[in-house]
Amino acid sequence: MTDDTEKGQLRYLQAVIASTSVEVARLFGWQPGDVERLATRLAQDERMQAGVHIEGLEGEYLVSVA
């Protein structure tokens, strides 16, 4: 994935605060594996958190930390 792709996902998460990887994949037209790889890298860089559980919602979320 390119820096522009990374920036796009970060901007999206900063706007919505939290989203599932399925929602991100659908919005950007990516494969789920692409989202997971990018989410892992951004989480390692402490720019987002992956696997977050939100009370009252099902599933795991990607959450902006910026």
NORQUI-V603174 format. One record per residue. N is the residue number from 0. RES is the residue in one letter. BURIAL is I if it has 24 or more other C-alpha atoms within 12 Angstrom, else O. Layout:
n | res | burial
N | RES | BURIAL
N | RES | BURIAL
This chain:
n | res | burial
0 | M | O
1 | T | O
2 | D | O
3 | D | O
4 | T | O
5 | E | I
6 | K | O
7 | G | O
8 | Q | I
9 | L | I
10 | R | O
11 | Y | I
12 | L | I
13 | Q | O
14 | A | O
15 | V | O
16 | I | O
17 | A | I
18 | S | I
19 | T | I
20 | S | I
21 | V | O
22 | E | I
23 | V | I
24 | A | I
25 | R | O
26 | L | O
27 | F | O
28 | G | O
29 | W | O
30 | Q | O
31 | P | O
32 | G | O
33 | D | O
34 | V | I
35 | E | I
36 | R | O
37 | L | I
38 | A | I
39 | T | O
40 | R | O
41 | L | I
42 | A | I
43 | Q | O
44 | D | O
45 | E | O
46 | R | I
47 | M | I
48 | Q | I
49 | A | I
50 | G | O
51 | V | O
52 | H | O
53 | I | O
54 | E | O
55 | G | O
56 | L | O
57 | E | O
58 | G | O
59 | E | O
60 | Y | I
61 | L | I
62 | V | I
63 | S | I
64 | V | O
65 | A | O
